[in-house]
Amino acid sequence: MDFDIAANHGHVPVLRDRVTELLAPAVEAMGDKAVLVDGTLGAGGHTEHFLRTFPHVKVVGVDRDPVSLGEARERLAPFGSRFVGVQVRFDGIGEAIASEQDAGGVFDTARQNGIAGALFDLGVSSMQLDQPERGFAYRVDAPLDMRMDPTQGITAADVLNTYSHGDLARILKNYGDERFAGKIASAVLKERDKEPFVSSERLVELLYATIPAATRRTGGHPAKRTFQALRIEVNKELEALENVIPIITEALAVGGRAVFMSYQSLEDRIVKLAFTELTASKTPPGLPMDLPGTAPRFATVTRGAEKATEAEIEENQRAAPVRVRALEKLPDPEEKRS
């Protein structure tokens, strides 16, 4: 990639050029009416590239993390009214578009014309991973917080200290694909009876002691799956993803595109199933043409899930697990007939 990482706040936007390429036809078709939504603003790397690449585009940047949002606003200030930031969980974007006002008229443009495109770069941001005090990283001792919005909701410590054995095992298995979920849950309950969990170091030590040595030697750090599961539970990430897909696809203009970047199988499965439903005809099988009101309103843009190339992974290791899916909103065939 041709940008300086230091100037990019230490954050390399994953698949920056490919994502821009996927959104470009919709942005160019809408001209000066084009509004993009960056539903996972983070450090603002993708948004900055959009604003530089498309001189006429406006961007709504969404982040629930007030620290990330504040830094991104400062970084993107040179673009003036072409960028507006909103602090909300990304499934709140529909309400924001419907009600927010701004000096540059970005929301008015989106309401009147629909959205040209949207990007959701899912999971934890590199900024949050790089801030040890947030508790997302298991390689340093830090408070067991993991909230993307540190002003509200339960923490990872709350989950460990209050959830039942069954609920702990469920989230570790379902959200972390942890083979030893029940065993870890039992160990957590035993340890919290002695003293509540507060910091990540104690949890990592418990995982080392609980997961068999043979398993620890393969498959990466033994805490990776548990930390992922706790983060997803704390932030209700999968719930937000399920909620936002119908919201953002409804908000798209005809020809508008939505791009989702997933980093683990649960996220990608939700996106895949939703896209399959959105792009399917509702006409009963066997009929020669779509019945009125049953034709699909969306078409996939990517063939299945795209992956990063070896060169992109070498440039940015965080691109290794990414799966990219995109769809486009089609014209309403009923409107064509009328």
C-alpha positions as CSV (number, residue, x, y, z in Angstrom):
1,M,0.0,0.0,0.0
2,D,1.2,3.5,-0.9
3,F,0.6,5.3,2.3
4,D,2.7,6.0,5.4
5,I,1.6,3.9,8.4
6,A,2.8,6.5,10.9
7,A,0.7,9.1,9.1
8,N,-2.2,6.7,9.2
9,H,-2.2,6.7,13.0
10,G,-0.5,3.3,13.1
11,H,-3.5,1.7,11.4
12,V,-3.4,0.0,8.0
13,P,-6.9,-0.2,6.6
14,V,-7.6,-3.8,5.6
15,L,-8.2,-4.2,1.9
16,R,-8.5,-0.5,1.5
17,D,-8.1,-0.5,-2.3
18,R,-10.5,-3.5,-2.9
19,V,-13.2,-2.0,-0.7
20,T,-12.9,1.3,-2.5
21,E,-13.2,-0.5,-5.9
22,L,-16.3,-2.3,-4.7
23,L,-18.0,1.0,-3.7
24,A,-16.8,3.1,-6.6
25,P,-19.5,2.4,-9.2
26,A,-22.3,3.5,-6.8
27,V,-20.4,6.5,-5.7
28,E,-19.6,7.6,-9.2
29,A,-23.2,7.0,-10.4
30,M,-24.7,9.3,-7.7
31,G,-22.2,12.1,-8.3
32,D,-22.4,15.0,-5.8
33,K,-25.4,13.2,-4.1
34,A,-23.2,10.3,-3.0
35,V,-23.1,9.6,0.8
36,L,-21.1,6.7,2.2
37,V,-21.6,5.2,5.6
38,D,-18.5,3.9,7.4
39,G,-20.3,1.8,10.0
40,T,-17.1,0.9,11.8
41,L,-15.0,4.1,11.7
42,G,-12.2,3.1,14.0
43,A,-9.0,5.1,13.2
44,G,-10.7,6.5,10.1
45,G,-8.3,5.0,7.6
46,H,-11.0,3.7,5.2
47,T,-13.0,7.0,5.4
48,E,-9.9,9.1,4.8
49,H,-9.2,7.1,1.7
50,F,-12.8,7.5,0.5
51,L,-12.7,11.2,1.0
52,R,-9.4,11.5,-0.9
53,T,-10.4,9.2,-3.7
54,F,-13.9,10.6,-4.4
55,P,-13.6,14.4,-4.2
56,H,-17.4,14.9,-4.2
57,V,-18.4,12.2,-1.7
58,K,-19.6,12.8,1.8
59,V,-19.1,10.2,4.6
60,V,-21.0,9.4,7.8
61,G,-18.6,7.7,10.2
62,V,-20.1,5.6,13.0
63,D,-18.4,4.4,16.1
64,R,-19.6,3.6,19.6
65,D,-16.2,4.2,21.1
66,P,-16.0,7.9,22.1
67,V,-12.2,7.9,22.1
68,S,-11.9,6.4,18.6
69,L,-14.6,8.8,17.3
70,G,-12.8,11.8,18.9
71,E,-9.5,11.0,17.3
72,A,-11.1,10.2,13.9
73,R,-12.9,13.5,14.0
74,E,-9.6,15.3,14.6
75,R,-7.9,13.4,11.8
76,L,-10.7,14.0,9.3
77,A,-11.2,17.7,10.2
78,P,-9.4,18.9,7.1
79,F,-12.3,17.5,5.0
80,G,-14.7,19.9,6.7
81,S,-18.4,19.3,6.3
82,R,-17.8,16.3,4.0
83,F,-17.4,14.2,7.1
84,V,-19.7,13.8,10.0
85,G,-19.2,11.5,12.9
86,V,-21.9,9.8,15.0
87,Q,-21.4,8.0,18.3
88,V,-23.8,5.1,18.2
89,R,-23.6,1.3,17.9
90,F,-23.7,0.7,14.2
91,D,-27.2,-0.8,14.2
92,G,-28.4,2.7,15.3
93,I,-27.4,4.1,11.9
94,G,-31.0,4.0,10.6
95,E,-32.2,6.2,13.4
96,A,-29.3,8.6,13.0
97,I,-30.0,9.1,9.3
98,A,-33.6,9.6,10.0
99,S,-33.1,12.2,12.7
100,E,-29.7,13.8,12.8
101,Q,-28.9,17.3,11.4
102,D,-25.5,18.7,10.4
103,A,-24.1,21.8,8.9
104,G,-23.0,20.2,5.7
105,G,-26.4,18.7,5.0
106,V,-25.0,15.1,4.8
107,F,-28.0,13.6,6.5
108,D,-30.4,15.6,4.4
109,T,-28.7,14.3,1.3
110,A,-28.9,10.7,2.6
111,R,-32.6,11.0,3.5
112,Q,-33.5,12.5,0.1
113,N,-31.4,10.3,-2.2
114,G,-30.6,7.1,-0.2
115,I,-27.1,6.0,0.6
116,A,-24.5,5.3,-2.2
117,G,-22.6,2.7,-0.1
118,A,-21.8,1.3,3.3
119,L,-18.8,-0.4,4.8
120,F,-18.7,-2.6,7.9
121,D,-15.2,-3.7,8.9
122,L,-16.3,-6.0,11.7
123,G,-14.8,-7.0,15.0
124,V,-12.4,-5.1,17.3
125,S,-10.4,-2.3,15.7
126,S,-6.7,-2.2,15.6
127,M,-6.8,1.0,17.7
128,Q,-8.6,-0.8,20.5
129,L,-6.2,-3.7,20.4
130,D,-3.3,-1.3,20.5
131,Q,-4.6,0.3,23.7
132,P,-3.7,-2.2,26.5
133,E,-5.8,-0.4,29.1
134,R,-9.0,-1.3,27.2
135,G,-8.5,-5.0,28.1
136,F,-9.0,-6.4,24.5
137,A,-5.4,-7.9,24.3
138,Y,-4.4,-11.0,26.2
139,R,-0.7,-10.5,26.0
140,V,-0.6,-7.6,28.5
141,D,-2.1,-7.4,32.0
142,A,-5.0,-4.9,32.0
143,P,-8.5,-4.4,33.5
144,L,-11.0,-6.9,32.1
145,D,-13.2,-4.3,30.4
146,M,-13.5,-5.0,26.6
147,R,-16.4,-2.5,26.1
148,M,-16.1,-0.7,22.8
149,D,-18.1,2.1,24.5
150,P,-16.5,2.3,27.9
151,T,-19.3,4.4,29.3
152,Q,-22.0,1.8,29.3
153,G,-22.9,-1.9,29.5
154,I,-21.3,-4.8,31.3
155,T,-17.6,-5.5,31.3
156,A,-15.8,-8.8,30.7
157,A,-15.1,-9.0,34.4
158,D,-18.9,-8.8,35.0
159,V,-19.4,-11.7,32.7
160,L,-16.8,-13.8,34.4
161,N,-18.0,-12.9,37.9
162,T,-21.8,-13.2,37.5
163,Y,-22.7,-15.6,34.6
164,S,-23.8,-19.1,35.5
165,H,-21.7,-22.1,34.5
166,G,-24.0,-22.9,31.6
167,D,-24.0,-19.4,30.2
168,L,-20.2,-19.1,30.4
169,A,-19.8,-22.4,28.7
170,R,-22.3,-21.4,26.0
171,I,-20.6,-18.1,25.0
172,L,-17.1,-19.7,25.1
173,K,-18.3,-22.5,22.8
174,N,-20.6,-20.5,20.5
175,Y,-18.5,-17.3,20.2
176,G,-15.0,-18.7,20.7
177,D,-15.3,-22.2,19.3
178,E,-13.5,-23.3,22.5
179,R,-13.2,-27.1,22.8
180,F,-12.8,-26.9,26.6
181,A,-15.6,-24.4,27.3
182,G,-17.2,-26.5,30.1
183,K,-13.8,-27.1,31.8
184,I,-12.9,-23.4,31.6
185,A,-16.3,-22.4,33.0
186,S,-15.9,-24.7,35.9
187,A,-12.4,-23.3,36.6
188,V,-13.8,-19.7,36.5
189,L,-16.5,-20.4,39.0
190,K,-14.0,-22.1,41.3
191,E,-11.6,-19.1,41.1
192,R,-14.2,-16.4,41.4
193,D,-15.4,-17.9,44.7
194,K,-11.9,-17.1,46.1
195,E,-11.7,-13.6,44.6
196,P,-13.6,-11.8,41.7
197,F,-11.8,-11.5,38.4
198,V,-10.4,-8.0,37.8
199,S,-7.5,-8.2,35.4
200,S,-6.6,-10.2,32.3
201,E,-3.4,-11.7,33.7
202,R,-5.3,-13.9,36.2
203,L,-7.6,-15.1,33.5
204,V,-4.7,-15.9,31.1
205,E,-3.0,-17.9,33.9
206,L,-6.3,-19.8,34.5
207,L,-6.5,-20.7,30.8
208,Y,-2.9,-21.9,30.8
209,A,-3.6,-24.1,33.8
210,T,-6.9,-25.4,32.4
211,I,-6.3,-26.1,28.7
212,P,-4.2,-29.3,28.2
213,A,-0.6,-28.7,27.3
214,A,-0.9,-30.6,24.0
215,T,-3.6,-28.2,22.9
216,R,-1.7,-25.2,24.0
217,R,1.1,-26.1,21.6
218,T,-1.1,-25.7,18.6
219,G,-3.7,-23.3,17.3
220,G,-2.2,-20.0,18.6
221,H,-2.4,-18.4,22.0
222,P,-4.6,-20.4,24.4
223,A,-6.4,-17.2,25.5
224,K,-7.4,-16.1,22.0
225,R,-10.7,-17.9,21.8
226,T,-11.9,-17.0,25.3
227,F,-11.0,-13.3,24.8
228,Q,-12.9,-13.3,21.5
229,A,-15.9,-14.9,23.1
230,L,-16.0,-12.4,26.0
231,R,-15.6,-9.4,23.7
232,I,-18.5,-10.6,21.4
233,E,-20.7,-11.1,24.5
234,V,-19.8,-7.8,26.1
235,N,-20.5,-5.8,23.0
236,K,-23.4,-7.9,21.6
237,E,-21.5,-7.8,18.3
238,L,-23.5,-10.5,16.5
239,E,-26.8,-9.0,17.6
240,A,-25.7,-5.7,16.2
241,L,-24.7,-7.3,12.9
242,E,-28.0,-9.2,12.5
243,N,-29.8,-6.0,13.2
244,V,-27.9,-3.7,10.9
245,I,-28.1,-5.7,7.6
246,P,-31.8,-5.0,7.0
247,I,-31.4,-1.5,8.2
248,I,-28.6,-0.5,5.9
249,T,-29.9,-2.4,2.8
250,E,-33.2,-0.6,3.2
251,A,-31.3,2.7,3.3
252,L,-29.4,2.1,0.1
253,A,-30.3,4.0,-3.1
254,V,-30.9,1.9,-6.2
255,G,-27.4,0.9,-7.3
256,G,-26.1,1.4,-3.8
257,R,-23.7,-1.2,-2.4
258,A,-23.0,-2.6,1.1
259,V,-19.7,-4.2,1.9
260,F,-19.1,-6.4,4.9
261,M,-15.7,-7.5,6.1
262,S,-15.8,-10.5,8.5
263,Y,-12.9,-11.9,10.5
264,Q,-14.4,-15.0,12.1
265,S,-16.9,-17.6,10.9
266,L,-19.8,-16.5,13.0
267,E,-19.8,-13.1,11.5
268,D,-19.4,-14.4,7.9
269,R,-22.2,-16.9,8.4
270,I,-24.6,-14.2,9.5
271,V,-23.7,-12.0,6.4
272,K,-23.8,-15.0,4.1
273,L,-27.3,-16.1,5.2
274,A,-28.7,-12.6,5.1
275,F,-27.3,-12.0,1.6
276,T,-28.7,-15.4,0.4
277,E,-32.1,-14.3,1.6
278,L,-31.9,-10.8,0.2
279,T,-30.8,-12.0,-3.3
280,A,-33.3,-14.8,-3.6
281,S,-36.5,-14.7,-5.7
282,K,-39.7,-15.4,-3.7
283,T,-41.4,-16.9,-6.7
284,P,-42.4,-20.5,-6.1
285,P,-39.9,-22.8,-8.0
286,G,-40.9,-24.0,-11.5
287,L,-42.5,-20.8,-12.7
288,P,-40.9,-19.3,-15.9
289,M,-40.7,-15.7,-14.4
290,D,-40.9,-13.8,-11.2
291,L,-44.4,-13.1,-9.9
292,P,-45.2,-9.4,-9.1
293,G,-43.5,-8.4,-5.8
294,T,-41.3,-11.6,-5.6
295,A,-38.2,-10.6,-7.7
296,P,-35.0,-10.1,-5.6
297,R,-34.2,-6.5,-4.8
298,F,-30.5,-7.2,-4.4
299,A,-27.7,-8.9,-6.3
300,T,-24.3,-10.1,-5.0
301,V,-21.3,-8.2,-6.3
302,T,-18.6,-10.6,-5.0
303,R,-18.4,-14.3,-5.9
304,G,-18.9,-15.8,-2.5
305,A,-16.5,-14.4,0.1
306,E,-13.3,-12.8,-1.2
307,K,-10.1,-13.3,0.7
308,A,-6.9,-11.2,0.9
309,T,-4.1,-12.0,-1.5
310,E,-0.7,-13.2,-0.2
311,A,0.7,-9.8,-1.0
312,E,-2.0,-8.0,1.0
313,I,-1.4,-10.4,4.0
314,E,2.3,-9.8,3.8
315,E,1.6,-6.0,3.8
316,N,-0.9,-6.3,6.7
317,Q,-1.1,-9.5,8.8
318,R,-4.5,-8.4,10.1
319,A,-5.9,-9.1,6.6
320,A,-5.2,-12.8,6.9
321,P,-8.6,-14.0,8.2
322,V,-10.8,-11.4,6.4
323,R,-13.8,-12.5,4.3
324,V,-15.4,-9.8,2.1
325,R,-19.0,-9.9,0.8
326,A,-20.8,-7.2,-1.1
327,L,-24.3,-6.7,-2.6
328,E,-26.0,-4.1,-4.7
329,K,-29.6,-2.8,-4.6
330,L,-31.5,-3.4,-7.8
331,P,-34.3,-1.3,-9.3
332,D,-37.8,-2.2,-8.3
333,P,-39.3,-4.1,-11.3
334,E,-42.8,-2.9,-10.2
335,E,-41.7,0.7,-10.6
336,K,-40.4,-0.1,-14.1
337,R,-43.8,-1.5,-15.1
338,S,-45.6,1.6,-13.9
